[in-house]
Amino acid sequence: MAMTLANSLNPQTLNAFKPYLVESLPLFSTQKPQFPKASPRSTRLKTSKATSLVPISRAQTSPDYSSDVKFCKVEAIIRPWRVPHVSSGLLKMGIRGVTVSDVKGFGAQGGSTERHGGSEFSEDKFVTKVKMEIVVSKDQVDAVIDKIIEEARTGEIGDGKIFVIPVSDIIRVRTGERGDKAERMTGGRADMISSASSN
């Protein structure tokens, strides 16, 4: 039957499918095909001890790992109606540089509807959130995180996430200042701390 099928194909099609045709076996055979046995020596994969089949990758496992950078960006994904609370809390503690953008996504909520003001809402299975980005010196990161948690937490699924990303440098566009000078803002946290210590 397989040979009949092979004979009915034109030569170009036959050549294309020839590697896939088994001419010695009937199409519906009850016998198992016999394959030559390979010697154990020929089936071994030859590798030297110096090479590896899978590349080795190591992750940083130390819980107290911190990079050598001086600044960090704190990204907080929070509920939109908690933004005024978080931003006023950050202003009170002297954090003046905050970028806010509207985002959509889902996490533990799985895109389920959210309840606010007594009504449920959902749009395309993505939940509307706000992303707040704050770049601060590394010694201020924990205080910023604590303030965001304090002001954004409702205790329900969907409160959001906070990400801390190392920042290698900061440049103020207006003056070209870099590093600490660019990060510092008049009336900001550094000024509040220095005025408190002088009193």
Beta strands, then each sheet from edge to edge (+ up, - down):
strand 1: 71-78
strand 2: 99-105
strand 3: 114-116
strand 4: 119-121
strand 5: 127-137
strand 6: 161-167
sheet 1: 2+ 5- 1+ 6-
sheet 2: 3+ 4-
end
